[in-house]
Amino acid sequence: MSGASARSDAVVSGLLDWQVETFVHVPSSHVAAIISGLRDHGVRDLMANREEEAVGIAGGLALAGRRVALVMQDNGFGNALTALTTFTKAYHVPLPIIANTRGGLGEYNSMIHSFSEGVPGMLAAAGIRCERLGAAEPAQLWRTTTCAVAEHAAMTRRPVALLLDVMHPGSADR
């Protein structure tokens, strides 16, 4: 099993450990293995067209008492920021957000660096907790951190982002 596959499986396992019931996602080939893995385990999914729509759907499910997670790309935080700050944060909505990072080593789109590199700082400025995992961390840490992020979102009743470097060239080697 490749490192990228082991890490995607670990993220799925971490969400299952947390007992996720539903996930909302914005399609991306970089998180396709996570989406497929959750589906394969019978977790209900809803696809959104844009990130702010995904925040609204996931937030509504969370307020209805569902264990819900959001799966997206980090470059979508620009679209989601208003919904995250004026809805999920303001109304104490527990929402773990699993997002692959773009713009780092292994990135093939030269335009995306200008936005994605600023995402951790943007989330910090908005008061949204952010954890990061990269190629140097073993798959087991990806699993435990994913579950811990979801538990932290539930406990604090706030959105918490987990940024995953799935494109790093070293991810395939471990």
Secondary structure, DSSP 8 states (H G I E B T S, - for coil): --HHHHHHHHHHHHHHHTT--EEEE---GGGHHHHHHHHHTT-EEEE-SSHHHHHHHHHHHHHTT--EEEEEEGGGHHHHHHHIIIIIITTT--EEEEEE--SSTT---TTTHHHHTTHHHHHHHTT-EEEEE-TTS-HHHHHHHHHHHHHHHHHHTSEEEEEE--SSGGGGT-
